Amino acid sequence: MTMLFAYPLSRKDLPGRGIISFFLFFTMLFNGGFVPTYLIYSNIFHVTDTLAAMIIPYLLMNAFYVIMVRTYITTNVPMEVLEASMIDGASEVQNLVQIVVPMSKPIMGTIALMSAIAYWNNWTNGVYFIQTRRDLFGIQNYLNSVISNIAFLQTHTSSSINASQLPSISIRMALAVIAIIPILIAYPFFQKSFVAGITVGSVKG
């Protein structure tokens, strides 16, 4: 979705390119999307307290990622390469699939890693969209809930409860490790995508 939106914005011959880019930057200045998003989910689609409420936001376009991809394509994908392929009979779709996407692997790898970290560590969607179905919580919601419950028990321990029987700090550390393991696993697969200069030398003269 990000690439499909960013590629047309990188073309200088796109009508209204400047206005669309301005509105993308403008939407990044204000974080007022949760209220209308919640109203749409609850009053129109009725998907609160469902798995769809946790998945759909991640499938939508992110303005920040669009700006990143647009900037990368503009500065790192030579227009001469695209023009030469179109002279040879390639269409815009073929340019996107066969030239732009392969040349944009570094930025796409960066976005994939950033998205994985953001989505795995997401806490707000569970708070806003999940009200009763605690089984749909993400790892950060569970981690926050467990830590809050442990803190409550430690500060409100009655005489009938032995403090030594309360969950120790090792439980919290174990949960924290569980929260970061997927990120540690994902990083090696994307780190080589950060190599710069993939298009150096692609245009001569």
C-alpha positions, 0 to 999 in steps of 0.5 A: 500500500505504501509503495503504491501511493509513494511511487506516483508521488515521486513522479514529477509529471503527476498533476497535483503532486505538490498539493497531495504531498503537502496534505501528507505532511499536514496530517503528520502534524496532528495525532487526532485520528483515534477518535474518528477511527474509534467511531468508525470501528464502533458505530459503522463497522461494529468491529470493536472487541474483535480480532479485526480491530487489531489487524485493520489499522496495520493494513492502512497506509502510514503517511510517514512511511509514504514520505520516506518511500517517496523521498527515497525513490526521488533521490535514489531511483534515476528517472533515466532508468524509468524513461529508458524502460518506457522507451523499450515498451514497459508500462508504469506497472512494469516499471514499479514491479521490475525496477522501482521495487527491487531498487527500493529494497533498502527503504522497504526493509527499513520500513518492514523492521520499523513496522514490526517493532511498532506493531509488536510493541503496540499498546494503544490499539488494545486500549482503544479498541478492545474493551472486554475480550482480553484474549485479543490483547497484544503482548504489551497490553499483557505486560502492562496488565501483569506489572500493574497487578503485581504492583497492586498486590505488593502495595496492598498485601493483606496480613493473610498473604505472604509477601514472599508468595507474590510474583517476583521481579523475575516474572517481569523480566521474563515478560520483557524478554518475551516482548523483545525476542521477536524483534531480535529474531526479525532484525538479522533478516532485514539488516542487510537491506540497510546497505546504501548505494544500491543504484550507484553506477546504474546511469552512465554519462 
